[in-house]
Amino acid sequence: MGNKELEYVQEAFKTNWIAPLGPHVDGFEHDLATYTGAGHVAALSSGTAALHLALILLGVGKDDEVICQSLTFAASANPIVYQGAVPVFVDSEEDTWGMDPELLEEAIKDRIAHGKKPKAVIPVHLYGMPVKMDEIMAIAAAYDIPVVEDAAEALGSTFRGKACGTFGQLGILSFNGNKIITTSGGGALTGNDEALIKKARFLATQAKDPAPHYQHSQIGYNYRMSNVCAGIGRGQMEVLNERVAQRRANHEYYLNQLGDFPGITFVIEPEGFYSNRWLTTILVNPAESNGVTREDLRLALEKENIESRPLWKPMHLQPVFEAAPAYENGTSERLFDQGLCLPSGSNLTQNDLDRVINIFNEVMQPQKV
Ligand SMILES: *Cc1c(COP(=O)(O)O)cnc(C)c1O
C-alpha cells in the first residue's frame, strides 16, 4: 500500500458509502480512464467478472467458439465455459510469449472451415509484456472478430505508446492481491463504446430495469466493485508509476546479474514494447546450462525459503480443457518446461534480490562454491 489508501477508505466510512457504488467507484473509474486513455471504464469485483461480462456483451452463448491464448492463467478461459461456449486455444510466439499471430490466423481459417466462426479472440499480455497487438488486431479485423484484451497483468504496460487494455473492442484489468496494484480483489472492464460499458454496469448490478419496484428483463450479476475497495484503488493509482518503476528495476537487476549465465535467457522488450515487468521471468535451457534445470533452481531457492514458480501451465495441457480444440506450435509447452517466475514484489530490498542472486551463483557455478 501507499500512503493515501487508508485516507480514502476512511472517507468511505465517514460518508457511509459502504456499497457497490459511490463516489470512489466513479473516481476510480475516472482515474483508470485517465491513466490508460480508455474511453470508458466499469469498476468490477474481479478481472474474471470483467471477462465474463465482456463475453456476454459480445453475445457469446451456448456452443459458440472463442479463441483464447493457451499460455495464461485459467481465469482467461474459464468465463468462456461459464457461457456454455467452447474455448479454442492458440499457442504463443517466442519474442513476447503472447499469442502467435500466424497461428491465430490459421486457427480462425480452420474453425471457419469447420463451420464455426469464432465469436471473440482473447490475447493475454503475459507477465506485463504486450502481445504483438498490431498483428493480432489486423487479423481479427480482417475476419471481423472482436478482440477482448486480457490486460490483467499489464496495467502500466504500453504498446507503441498506447496502454495495454485499450486496443480491443473490450479490455479487462485485475486488481487482485497479486497484481501490480490491488484493491484486495477487483477488476475493470475498459472500452471505447460507452453503451457497452454502461450495459456492463447494468448487468453487474443485477440488471434492474428502471422501475420503483424490482423488475428484471435480463439475467444480472453481482459483479460491481464496492466503494471501499475503490477507495483503496484510488490510493493505489497514486503509486502505480512507482510500482512499475520498482518492478522494472527488479528485472533490470536480475538481467544484469544473471543474464550472462549460459542457458539463462530473459524476455527482451522488442522495439515499441514497454512492459510493467509485473513478474520477472527467465528460461533455463539445460542443453546450454551444463544440465542445470529450472527445477534445480526452484528447489534451491525453496530450500532457502524463497518462493519461485514455474510459468503458467498452458491451458491446452490442463486436464479440465483436455477436449478443447488447440492450435499448437510447441512454444508454450517448452516455455512451461523451462520457465521460472522469480521473486518480483514491488517491495523487494537489495538484500532480498542478492539472496536470490547468490543461490543462482551457487547452483550455476558449483565449482566456485
Ligand atoms: C489475475 C488474472 C485474471 C483474473 O483476474 P481476477 O481479478 O483475479 O479475477 C485474468 N487473467 C489473467 C492473465 C490474470 O493474471
Ligand as a Chemical Component Dictionary entry (heavy atoms), coordinates in Angstrom:
data_LIG
# 
_chem_comp.id                   LIG 
_chem_comp.type                 NON-POLYMER 
_chem_comp.pdbx_formal_charge   0 
_chem_comp.three_letter_code    LIG 
# 
loop_
_chem_comp_atom.comp_id 
_chem_comp_atom.atom_id 
_chem_comp_atom.alt_atom_id 
_chem_comp_atom.type_symbol 
_chem_comp_atom.charge 
_chem_comp_atom.model_Cartn_x 
_chem_comp_atom.model_Cartn_y 
_chem_comp_atom.model_Cartn_z 
_chem_comp_atom.pdbx_ordinal 
LIG C1 C1 C 0 -5.288  -12.456 -12.444 1  
LIG C2 C2 C 0 -5.668  -12.759 -13.821 2  
LIG C3 C3 C 0 -7.002  -12.801 -14.229 3  
LIG C4 C4 C 0 -8.162  -12.751 -13.293 4  
LIG O1 O1 O 0 -8.261  -11.631 -12.502 5  
LIG P1 P1 P 0 -9.010  -11.740 -11.084 6  
LIG O2 O2 O 0 -9.160  -10.302 -10.696 7  
LIG O3 O3 O 0 -8.111  -12.494 -10.168 8  
LIG O4 O4 O 0 -10.305 -12.408 -11.305 9  
LIG C5 C5 C 0 -7.290  -12.993 -15.574 10 
LIG N1 N1 N 0 -6.309  -13.173 -16.464 11 
LIG C6 C6 C 0 -5.014  -13.156 -16.116 12 
LIG C7 C7 C 0 -3.971  -13.343 -17.174 13 
LIG C8 C8 C 0 -4.643  -12.975 -14.784 14 
LIG O5 O5 O 0 -3.344  -12.999 -14.439 15 
# 
loop_
_chem_comp_bond.comp_id 
_chem_comp_bond.atom_id_1 
_chem_comp_bond.atom_id_2 
_chem_comp_bond.value_order 
_chem_comp_bond.pdbx_ordinal 
LIG C1 C2 SING 1  
LIG C2 C3 SING 2  
LIG C2 C8 DOUB 3  
LIG C3 C4 SING 4  
LIG C3 C5 DOUB 5  
LIG C4 O1 SING 6  
LIG O1 P1 SING 7  
LIG P1 O2 DOUB 8  
LIG P1 O3 SING 9  
LIG P1 O4 SING 10 
LIG C5 N1 SING 11 
LIG N1 C6 DOUB 12 
LIG C6 C7 SING 13 
LIG C6 C8 SING 14 
LIG C8 O5 SING 15 
# 
